[in-house]
Amino acid sequence: MYEHLEEVVHRHEDLINELSSPEVLNNQDMYRKLMKEQNDLTPLVEKYKEYKELKAGIEDSLAILEDEKDEDMRELAKEELNDCRSRIDEVEHDLKILLLPKDPNDSKNVIVEIRGGAGGDEAALFAADLFRMYSRYAERNNWKIDMMNSNENGLGGFKEVVFMIDGDGAYSMLKYESGVHRVQRIPVTESGGRIHTSTATVAIMPEAEEVDVQIDMNDCKFDVFRASGNGGQCVNTTDSAVRLTHIPTGIVISCQDEKSQLKNKDKALKVLRSRLYELECAKAHDAEAEARRSQVGTGDRSEKIRTYNYPQSRVTDHRIKFTSHRLSEIMDGDLQEVIQSLIAEDQARKLSSMEES
């Protein structure tokens, strides 16, 4: 591990020198690429520097205790030794976490698809609540929301809503949210006061660039139609909505949130590109079944991952047995505690797998 860390330090130093060279400064694409690599390596380099300082502190303190006769100096050395020893295990653990293989999609934007599941109108209302939850979480992180498509049920709920979250590291935070979300509460449509159980599915897909997925436009069929629902006079009276059918896979995508047919077409292609990319990632995961099982959740849309119980103000994530009684705060976008718990569990499992192999 430490040989690899020394190589990382040398690479970090090389990057600093390269970034100041005229050749790189005059090439913005190369500059951005090298700057990103340097930024990715900096936390690891700084943590390794801290580790080496603690190791040196331990060695210096032991040398003083071996040679020094003055009691005051020996006491200071003992304090330094205890302090360094108490911190070094934690720093070594942090180093192992930083050395875990990075998900290449972590820095990407995400496309989120939420669909009402079992429960009719109540499921659609819950889908709208989840949309608001993720929108508020995006706001807390200063991320931008861009609506792609929505299909309302007339009661303020969504049969389906598709949107992009544009923000650095959005996928790294939200990738554990894919799956079936379940709600237990008395629906507004329930006159007898009975608690119902409804579901909504969430799919989190990294935004795919053109270099990630090449789309043959001959495989795409576009239909235009008049948008429905909210959107104003221009949206509802012109053929601006677009339905894209990808013939080889049968994937159908509708976009109607923009007034411009061209913009809706562009958004539909973005969603298609991300869905095709997700299919390719799923194939790669299936080929590495053991690695897939070691992760927190599979990302499968059919997997029940979380329950939101309103009568008890409780949120339970079934994958890691996490429970919180802060339901109202979580539904208002305060998701960080849940997400950090999922990240910590995923890292622990990967570390365990790495140490066993």
N, C-alpha and C positions, 0 to 999 in steps of 0.2 A: 504493500500500500504506500509506504513512504518513498519508495523509488519513483512510483507514479506521481506522487505529490511534488517531488523535486523536478520532474519533467514539466509539470504544470507551472511551477514557479518560473522555470526557464522560458517556457512558451509565453507567459505573461510579460516577462521582461522584453522578449523579442517583439511582442505586439506593441509595447510602448514605443520602442524604437521605430518600428514600421509605420506607426501612425503619425510620426513627426517627419517622415520622409516626403520630399516633394512629389515623388511618383504617386504616393497614396493620397496626399492632400489634393492633387489635381484629378483624382478619380473618385467621384462621390460614391459610386456603387461599391468600390473596394473599401473606401473609408468606412461606410456604414456596416459592411460585413465584418471588418476587423474590429470596429468599435463594439459591435454586438458580442463578438467572441471575447473581447477583453472584459466587458461588463459581466458576461457569464462566468468568467474565471475568477474575477476579483473577490467574491465572497469566500471561495475556497482558498485562495492565496492568503487572504487576511486571517482566516481561521487557522491555517497551517502555521502562519507566523506566530499567532497566539500560542499554539501548541508547542512550538519550539522554544518560545520564551519561558513557558512553564517548565519544560524539560530542563532548560538551562538553570532555572531557579532552583529546582530540586537538586541538581548536581552541585551547584554552588553551596547550597545550605548543608548538604551532606559533607562537603569538603571542609566547611567551617566547623561543623560539629566534630569532625575527626581530628582537626589540628588546633582549634582554638581553645585556650584555657580560660579566657575571661568569661565569667558567668553571664554578664549582661549581653555580650555578643552571642553567646550560645542560646540564650532565650530568644533573641531576635531571629536567629537562624531557625530555631524550632518553629516559631510562628510562621516564618516564610515557608518552611517545608510543609507544614500542615495546610497552609493556604493553597499552595501549588498542588498538593496531592488531592485536596478536596475539589479542585476545579478541573484537573486534567482529564478525569474520566468523562466528565460532561463534554469537554471540548473534543475529545477523541470520538465520542458518540456523534457530535455535530459534524465532524469530518466525514464519518462513514455515511451520514445522511447526504451530505453534499456530493459524495462520490457515487451515489446511486445513479444508474443510467437515467438520463433525462428523457422525458417524453418529448419527441420532436414537435408535437402539436401544442405544447404548453403555452407558448407565447401568442398563439393565434386567437383571433376573434372567434365567436361561436354563433351558430345558427340554432335557435331553440324552436322546437315544435311541441306544442301542448295540445292535446286532444281530450275532450270529454270522453269518459269510458262508461262503465256501468252506472246507471242512476239517472238517465234522462236529463231533464232540465237542471237538476241539482248537480249532476256531473259537469254540465256546462258552466254553471255558476262557480264551481270549485276550480275549473280550468281558468276562469277569469281571476280568481283569487291567487292562483299560482303565478299567473302572468303579472299581477300587481306585485307579488312577493319578489320575483326576479327583477322586475323593473326598479323597485325600491332598492334592492341590493346593488344593482348597477349604478344607481344614483349615488349611493354611499361610497362607491369606488370611483366616481367621476368617469364612468363609462357611458357611452352613447347607445341609445336604443333606436333601431331603425325597423319599422314595421314592414313585413314582407307580404303577409296575407292574413285575413281574419274572416271567420264565418260565425256570425252571432246567432243567438237563439231567440232574440226578441225580449228576453228578460234581463239583459245585461251580461249574459254568460257567453262563453265561446264554445261552439262545437269544435272549432279548431282555430289556433292562432299560431302564426309563424313570424319570428322576428330575429333580427341580428343584434348581438351585443358586441359593440366595437370598443375594445379596451385591452391594454397590454396585460397579458396573463389571464385573460378571461377564461380560456379553456382550462388552465391549470386549477382554477378555483371551482368551476362548474361541472367538470367532467364526471363527477360522481353522482350527478343529479338524474341521470337517465334511468328510467324505469317506471313502475306503477306507483303512484302516490294515492293514498287512501284517506278519505275524510269520514269522520263519524260525528254527526250533529243533527239538530232538528232543522230541516230545510225550510226556507221561507214559503215553499209551496205546500208544506205539510200543515193541515188544519188540526190534526189530532194530537200534536205535540210529541210524536214518536221520533226517536232517533233513527236516522237512516245511515247506511254505509254506501258511499259512492266512490268512484275512482276517476282518475285522469292519468294519461300517460305523458311522460316528458321524454323527449329525445334531445340530447346535446351533441351537436356535430361541429367539429372544427371547420372554420371557413377554409375552403380549398382554393388555392391559387391556380391560375391557368397552368403553371409549371407542374402542379401536383396531378392534375387530371386534364387530359386533352379530350374535348368533346367534338365529335364529328357532327357538323350541323345537318348533314344528310340523314342522321339518325333521329333528328328532332322534328316534331310536327307542332306547329303553332296554330291555335285557334283564338280568335278575338271575340269578345262578347261584352255586353253592357254590365257594368258593375252594379252590385246590389248592396243594400244596407247603408250605413252612415258613410259620408264622404262628400256631401255637397252636390250642388246642381251639375257641375262639370263632370264629376266622376260618374254620376248616375244617368246622364243623358248622352254619353258618347261611348263608342266601342273601344274603351281604353283597357279593359281587363284582358288578361292573357292566360290561356291554358296551354301549358307545354307538356307534350307527351314524348317521353324518350322510348323509342320503338324497341330497342334491344332488351331493355329491362322492364318495360311496362310502367315505369314511374310516371305519375301524372302530378303536375304542380300548377296551381292557380295563383296568380298575383293580380290584385285589383286595388291596392292602396294608393297608387300614384295616379295622377290625372293623365300622365303621358303613357301611351302604349309602349313606347320605346323603353321607358324606365321600368315598367312592369316586366317587360321581356328580359331586361338585364337582371332584375332581381330573381326572376324564375330560373335563369341560367346559373346564378350564384347558388340557389338552393339545390339545383340538380347537381352541380359540381360537388357540393358538400355531401350529398347523398351517395353519389358514386364513390367518393373518397372514403366515406364511412363503410361502404360495402367492401372496398379493397382492404381497409384496416381490419374488418371483421374476418376476412379470409386469412389474413396474416395471424390474427389472434387464434383462430381455430387451428392453425398449423403449430401454434405454440400453446397447446391446451394446458400444460402444467403451469406455465407462467400466468395464463389467464385465470386459473383457479386460485393462484396465490394473491390475486388482487382483491381489493374491497369491491365486491360486486362485479358483474360481468359487463355492465353497460347495456344489458339486454332489456328491451322495452317491456318484456313480459314479466320481469322480475319485480315483485312487490318490495319496495325499498323503505317506505316510510308511511306512518299513520299519524294523522292530525286529529286528535280527539278533543272536540270543543267542550263537552260537559266537564271534563277534568282538566282543561287547559293544558293538555299534554301532547308533546311531539315525541314520537319514538322512531328511531332509525333501526330497522330490524337487522341490518348487516353487521353492525358493531354494538348492538344492544345499548345504544345511546338514548337517554331519556331526558327531556327538559320540560319544565312546567312554565315556560315562557312563550306559550303559543302565540299570544297577540303580538309580541315583539318580533318573533320569527316571521309571522305572516306579514309584518310591516317591513320585511327586508333585512332584519338583524340576523343574518344566517351565518356569521363568521364562526361562532362557537361550534355549530354543527359541521361546517366545512373543515375547520381545523382538526376536529376530532377524526373525521374521515381521512384526512391527509396523514395524521399521526399514525392511525391504524394501518394504512396502506404502507407507509414507510417502515413500520415495525415488521410487517409481514415480509416485505422485500429484504430487509436486513437479515431476518431469520433465514430466509431462503438462501441468501448470499453466504451466510456463515456456515450453513449446512453443506453447501456445494464445494 
